[in-house]
Amino acid sequence: MKVRRSILPTIIVLSDVTGNYPITGGIAYLVEGVDREFRCMVPEIDPGASFIWTVGSQVIGPDYNTNVTDANELFNSTSVITISATGYNHGELLKCKAWNVLNQPSTSVSVLLDVKVPPKVSSMTMYDSSGARIHTITKVKRITPQTFTCEVQGTRPAATIEWFLDGESQRTASAPSGGGDGLVNTTDTWSFTLGRVNHSQQVKCVASTAESRRPFPFVAVTLDVLVPPETILLFDSTTNDTSSSEVSYVVAGVGHQFTCEVPHINPGVSFLWTLGGQEVTPDRNIHITGEDGLTTSTSITTVTTTESNHGDTLQCRASNEDGNPGIAVTVTIDVKVPPVASRMSFFDSAGIRLQSTVEIDEGTVQNLTCMVEGTRPAATIYWFVGDDPHGCVSPKSTAGDDLVNTSATFTIIPSRVHHGQELKCVANTPDSQQPFPSVAITLDINAPPTGLTMLDSAGSYPSSGGVAYLVEGQPHQFTCSALDIDADASFTWRLGGQEIAGNSSSAAESSSGSWSNRTSSVTMLPTESHHGQIIRCEVSSENSPVDISTSVMLHVKVLPKVSSMVLSDAGGVRLYGDVEVNEGTPTTFWCEVRGTRPAPVIEWFLNDVLQRTKSPSSGGNRLVNSTDSWTLTPSRFNHRQELKCLASTADSKQPLPFVTITLDVNGSPDLPIIIGSPSMIENISTFLECQASMGFPSDWSLHWYSGDEPLPSNQTASAPQDDRFMFTSFLRFTPTRDNNGDTIRCVAHKESWTNTPETFLGPLDVQFCTKMVHITGCPQRVMSGRTASLSCAAETANPSTNLTWLREDVEQMSHALPVLTDGDYGGQVTTLDFITGVLTKKDNGALLKCCATSSICSEVCGDCSLNVQYRPYFSEPIATPLRPVDEGDNVILSCSAEANPMPSGFITWERVGFPDSLSSVHAHGTSILTLRNISKDQAGSYRCRGNNGVPPVVYSSQIDVAVHYEVSFANKKPDNLVKANLGEDALLVCVVNGNPLPIVIWANPLGALITNQTEPGRIFQVDTLVGGDDVVGYTVKSILHFHGVTGEGDYGFYSCSSGNGMGMVHTLRIQLIKGIPETTTSPSDHSGEIGSTSIPQGDIQVATFTTRAHQTSTSTLIARPATVLPAVDGSTSASPAVPYKANGVLSKDNLGLVAAVVVLVVFLLIVSIVLAVVVYRKYRTANTDLSVRKPMLKKYKPNKGKLDEDSVTAVELNDLDPEEVVTSVA
């Protein structure tokens, strides 16, 4: 396999569109914002190269890298990057670094970036002559030189500035030379004088450098040239003439329109109109902009003048610049005043102004004058009679400018033909408009009357003796007709001699050719009182007596009318309006028609249906009263029907008079309905609604009942229903279990109404909860080991409840099925039995609950607390103190038991092995036995006996009471003699009782201590624990063996001394004598020499040792210097060392005994030390924890020499090593 060697890069080429750059010193000219692509190429390398591009200190990523192999299988590596330069990159190095093997030299090439910054719009600003920055539009004045400044900031190199006006180049400012390498600001100004033609033109500043691309950036401003008004025109819009003259002719009271126009201005002007110095509001102002951008402003105003405006000046002023008054145009107003009707009047020949009508006598000459006041110029007057002209009067020519009055007179001779005609005066001037104003009067020609006739709708009446038939209350018109009557003639009407007013008159041309025929009518409303009276018509001329009259007698018929009709019930009580009747009850109605002439027909209608007609009886000329009755048995169908009594005569007209009532048929409503569910929940309110339809009147009330017991409810609400009433009542019903199965009734009730419809809801299903759960069979007490049968019953409930047994809130399985029975209030009682398991002490106090639940109820529980009686359960007895006590101390034993029940004295103390109970104190399950001044006979095992009546009788564990007492000899006899001949074996026996364990030592007759090393094999001591323990005390049997008695030295009194740290050290003297009797002192003579000797242990030196119970205990170890002498009675006494004297003679044996006692004292010192140490060692742990103390309270039992927790082996005294336990001797 051919291994290729790496070829490192040696050549690197940097290029762009302008060509290749040298390795160093190259400059790349860039334009800000214009991308430039650079290529970095490393040829003929292997492997391909990696590239890093940096601009300044910033690393930038390439666009892409390529590796192309050539013919030599070498790589040409290329990296391409695009630079979008900013001005900040100017002067930075663009560097390309390439390498192809790690940790091998690289190669690089760099080029200096020269960034050209061409102008841009954001860096260009234009200012006006004041230095203020200009935006899109600037206001300028014409004929005023204006200077514009263009500033181009931050370019490299400096920019060329070119000015344009409306697209035409005006000035070019070349870029200044120099400026260095930094960014520069370029400024140029251009000034010119503005004219009207420059309005709306655009001033543009264009900036560029050699690198700029079209379109070049620019800033521009549009010129808003102020063009003030130069021309103002005033038009008379009414005449459509230009007011070139100084006077405009207007007519008073006639609106005259003027137009003011100002052309070719900018901006539009504001107008101010004044007339006689008073401002006039224009009708409208109009501003129109032309193609040249200039505005033509127009203002139109309408002036309505009065004669007082004559000679006033009308001015129009226009201005488009604040503070500049502008220009104005004026015209003088010449007001023409034509005639008006309000200034025209008629006067008679006496100069009295005439009103609209003038009375004149036929044939009398009349001169009437027409006056026209206040015209300019004088008026022409025309005369008309009717529509016929009767000449005109032209004015005389008058000079001057003042208002003038014009008058003309018309002469007439009146005749009948002129009566009622109109005389009219018409006036005008050249400025008057049609119709011309006028004033007129009506001619009233006076003429005498001729014949007179009275007539009515029935025809005419003779001048006297006629009778007219009238109907009371019906208008009756009489007409009086006069032929050829003067226009001023008047009619007078009289009734019963009293003048009455006529109501109409008319005039018609006389058929005979006379002046006119006139009529007068009077309409009267006849009443019954007019009957028999005379009505008269009189005609007379003005201010003259009656010329003619005619009359007729009145016959007044009185028709039935509502006011004279009465509708009443059978009791005569008048009825009107709404009348209540009871459904199904026959009711009679009476109709009375009073004061008619003649008697009427009476008809009965029910809802416009004819029910009965009564014809009238014949009557005379007087007023009569008529009555009729009709009986109806109403039903609900008649409710709100109209009962009508109608009365009429032959002269009655429709509508005929009637009296009516509306029947309100009182009736019970339909059967009520109750809206609501019969299913309810106890103590939860439910709303029931009762509706009863079609009842009347509205005072029916709905009453609620539960069974027959009324229930409180809301008031009954009534609402209209088809002319009757719907009744609604709401009941807020809170049911109880008592209501279960009840029926809710809703009864419609009205006082004194017997028919009371009712409905019901039910039977009610009132769901209610059980109130209590009862548990039966809950035992007051139950013996442990038995079961309890309980039964749970939930009180009545609807629906039935679910029962669950729980123990300490844990559900228990019941093998029984629930039993449902009928309960109170229609509910059900649920029963569920439960049998416990075998009950133990642990079940005492257990809480059994039986809980009832249902879908609507919260949980209700009953409980049963188990009282399980069980035998006593003892805890460990406790002794105080825990350590063994000394004889004479007090001991307190405490024993506690848990039991149920705990009767008084159920715990008793007894000493094991003794049948009798001991007196103790019992309280709260604890029994305390106090052993006062305890003796060794009371040591032993004690226990509590528990008997609470629940078998069996039980006992506590035993507690040992250990009593320490001093030693005593069990084999103490009056004569302790052991006989042995020479060579025979001899056994000296010493039996010692005591607690703690006694120590026994032997001394020979000379007082020397005997050990197993004294004469090994011949004399040896064997101590045996023959009974007892650390509680009741020990019995130690010590035997001193003689294996062959030798000589006299073995015979004599041997001392068996024993002590245990308690009380005295006791000594038992045993005499070893020969088996063959010798002549000696009689034993009875030396009975005092044979016995035991006690050394007060309180008179010995003290060794101190410490235990946990007794901080310091003292044992007597060494006796004081004294001589222990045997007493005659065998007791011991301490006295000075005096030889024992019998019968006054000191015997040799007595001297030896004294010597032996001395030796014994020394020996006892050693024994006391050993004994104290042993006691200390044995009991030093007595007051440690209970686990250590417990073995100390047990009996010692033989166990083949081994020691365990529950026993202590018998100990041979000779095995004790005093040197191991002696701690200190004082």
HELIX and SHEET records of a PDB file:
HELIX    1   1 GLY A   87  ASN A   89  5                                   3    
HELIX    2   2 VAL A  121  SER A  123  5                                   3    
HELIX    3   3 ARG A  196  ASN A  198  5                                   3    
HELIX    4   4 GLU A  307  ASN A  309  5                                   3    
HELIX    5   5 ALA A  341  ARG A  343  5                                   3    
HELIX    6   6 ARG A  416  HIS A  418  5                                   3    
HELIX    7   7 GLU A  528  HIS A  530  5                                   3    
HELIX    8   8 VAL A  562  SER A  564  5                                   3    
HELIX    9   9 ARG A  636  ASN A  638  5                                   3    
HELIX   10  10 ARG A  737  ASN A  739  5                                   3    
HELIX   11  11 ASP A  824  GLY A  826  5                                   3    
HELIX   12  12 LYS A  841  ASP A  843  5                                   3    
HELIX   13  13 LYS A  936  GLN A  938  5                                   3    
HELIX   14  14 GLU A 1048  ASP A 1050  5                                   3    
HELIX   15  15 GLN A 1097  ASP A 1099  5                                   3    
HELIX   16  16 LYS A 1148  TYR A 1179  1                                  32    
HELIX   17  17 LEU A 1186  MET A 1192  1                                   7    
HELIX   18  18 LEU A 1213  ASP A 1215  5                                   3    
HELIX   19  19 PRO A 1218  VAL A 1221  1                                   4    
SHEET    1   A 5 GLY A  19  TYR A  21  0                                        
SHEET    2   A 5 VAL A  13  ASP A  16 -1                                        
SHEET    3   A 5 ASP A  35  ILE A  45 -1                                        
SHEET    4   A 5 PHE A  75  SER A  84 -1                                        
SHEET    5   A 5 TYR A  64  THR A  69 -1                                        
SHEET    1   B 5 GLY A  26  VAL A  31  0                                        
SHEET    2   B 5 THR A 107  LYS A 116  1                                        
SHEET    3   B 5 LEU A  93  TRP A  99 -1                                        
SHEET    4   B 5 SER A  50  VAL A  55 -1                                        
SHEET    5   B 5 GLN A  58  ILE A  60 -1                                        
SHEET    1   C 3 MET A 124  TYR A 127  0                                        
SHEET    2   C 3 PRO A 145  THR A 155 -1                                        
SHEET    3   C 3 VAL A 184  THR A 193 -1                                        
SHEET    1   D 5 ILE A 137  LYS A 141  0                                        
SHEET    2   D 5 PHE A 218  LEU A 226  1                                        
SHEET    3   D 5 GLN A 202  SER A 208 -1                                        
SHEET    4   D 5 THR A 160  LEU A 165 -1                                        
SHEET    5   D 5 GLU A 168  ALA A 173 -1                                        
SHEET    1   E 5 ASP A 241  THR A 242  0                                        
SHEET    2   E 5 LEU A 233  ASP A 236 -1                                        
SHEET    3   E 5 GLY A 255  ILE A 265 -1                                        
SHEET    4   E 5 THR A 295  THR A 304 -1                                        
SHEET    5   E 5 ARG A 284  THR A 289 -1                                        
SHEET    1   F 5 VAL A 247  VAL A 251  0                                        
SHEET    2   F 5 ILE A 327  LYS A 336  1                                        
SHEET    3   F 5 THR A 313  SER A 319 -1                                        
SHEET    4   F 5 SER A 270  LEU A 275 -1                                        
SHEET    5   F 5 GLN A 278  VAL A 280 -1                                        
SHEET    1   G 3 MET A 344  PHE A 347  0                                        
SHEET    2   G 3 GLN A 366  THR A 375 -1                                        
SHEET    3   G 3 VAL A 404  ILE A 412 -1                                        
SHEET    1   H 5 THR A 357  ASP A 361  0                                        
SHEET    2   H 5 SER A 438  ASN A 446  1                                        
SHEET    3   H 5 GLU A 422  ASN A 428 -1                                        
SHEET    4   H 5 THR A 380  VAL A 385 -1                                        
SHEET    5   H 5 ASP A 388  VAL A 393 -1                                        
SHEET    1   I 5 GLY A 459  TYR A 461  0                                        
SHEET    2   I 5 LEU A 452  ASP A 456 -1                                        
SHEET    3   I 5 HIS A 476  ALA A 482 -1                                        
SHEET    4   I 5 ASN A 517  MET A 524 -1                                        
SHEET    5   I 5 SER A 504  ALA A 508 -1                                        
SHEET    1   J 5 VAL A 467  VAL A 471  0                                        
SHEET    2   J 5 VAL A 546  LYS A 557  1                                        
SHEET    3   J 5 ILE A 534  SER A 540 -1                                        
SHEET    4   J 5 SER A 490  LEU A 495 -1                                        
SHEET    5   J 5 GLN A 498  ILE A 500 -1                                        
SHEET    1   K 3 MET A 565  ASP A 569  0                                        
SHEET    2   K 3 THR A 587  THR A 596 -1                                        
SHEET    3   K 3 VAL A 624  LEU A 632 -1                                        
SHEET    1   L 5 GLY A 577  ASN A 582  0                                        
SHEET    2   L 5 PHE A 658  ASN A 666  1                                        
SHEET    3   L 5 GLU A 642  SER A 648 -1                                        
SHEET    4   L 5 VAL A 601  LEU A 606 -1                                        
SHEET    5   L 5 VAL A 609  LYS A 614 -1                                        
SHEET    1   M 4 ILE A 673  ILE A 675  0                                        
SHEET    2   M 4 THR A 686  GLY A 695 -1                                        
SHEET    3   M 4 ARG A 724  PHE A 733 -1                                        
SHEET    4   M 4 ALA A 717  GLN A 721 -1                                        
SHEET    1   N 2 SER A 679  ILE A 681  0                                        
SHEET    2   N 2 ASP A 765  GLN A 767  1                                        
SHEET    1   O 4 GLU A 709  LEU A 711  0                                        
SHEET    2   O 4 SER A 701  SER A 706 -1                                        
SHEET    3   O 4 ILE A 744  HIS A 749 -1                                        
SHEET    4   O 4 GLU A 758  LEU A 761 -1                                        
SHEET    1   P 4 VAL A 773  THR A 776  0                                        
SHEET    2   P 4 SER A 789  ALA A 797 -1                                        
SHEET    3   P 4 GLN A 828  ILE A 835 -1                                        
SHEET    4   P 4 VAL A 819  ASP A 822 -1                                        
SHEET    1   Q 4 VAL A 782  MET A 783  0                                        
SHEET    2   Q 4 VAL A 868  PHE A 874  1                                        
SHEET    3   Q 4 VAL A 891  ASN A 900 -1                                        
SHEET    4   Q 4 ILE A 878  THR A 880 -1                                        
SHEET    1   R 5 VAL A 782  MET A 783  0                                        
SHEET    2   R 5 VAL A 868  PHE A 874  1                                        
SHEET    3   R 5 VAL A 891  ASN A 900 -1                                        
SHEET    4   R 5 THR A 926  LEU A 931 -1                                        
SHEET    5   R 5 VAL A 921  ALA A 923 -1                                        
SHEET    1   S 4 VAL A 810  GLN A 812  0                                        
SHEET    2   S 4 ASN A 802  ARG A 807 -1                                        
SHEET    3   S 4 LEU A 847  THR A 853 -1                                        
SHEET    4   S 4 VAL A 860  SER A 865 -1                                        
SHEET    1   T 5 VAL A 885  ASP A 886  0                                        
SHEET    2   T 5 VAL A 963  PHE A 969  1                                        
SHEET    3   T 5 ALA A 986  ASN A 995 -1                                        
SHEET    4   T 5 GLY A1033  PHE A1042 -1                                        
SHEET    5   T 5 ILE A1019  ASP A1029 -1                                        
SHEET    1   U 4 SER A 917  LEU A 918  0                                        
SHEET    2   U 4 ILE A 907  ARG A 911 -1                                        
SHEET    3   U 4 GLY A 940  GLY A 946 -1                                        
SHEET    4   U 4 VAL A 954  TYR A 955 -1                                        
SHEET    1   V 4 SER A 917  LEU A 918  0                                        
SHEET    2   V 4 ILE A 907  ARG A 911 -1                                        
SHEET    3   V 4 GLY A 940  GLY A 946 -1                                        
SHEET    4   V 4 ILE A 959  VAL A 961 -1                                        
SHEET    1   W 5 LEU A 977  LYS A 979  0                                        
SHEET    2   W 5 VAL A1065  ILE A1073  1                                        
SHEET    3   W 5 GLY A1052  GLY A1059 -1                                        
SHEET    4   W 5 ILE A 999  ALA A1003 -1                                        
SHEET    5   W 5 LEU A1009  ILE A1010 -1                                        
SHEET    1   X 3 LEU A 977  LYS A 979  0                                        
SHEET    2   X 3 VAL A1065  ILE A1073  1                                        
SHEET    3   X 3 SER A1092  ILE A1095 -1                                        
SHEET    1   Y 2 ILE A1100  PHE A1105  0                                        
SHEET    2   Y 2 SER A1113  ALA A1119 -1                                        
SHEET    1   Z 2 THR A1123  PRO A1126  0                                        
SHEET    2   Z 2 THR A1132  SER A1135 -1                                        
END                                                                             
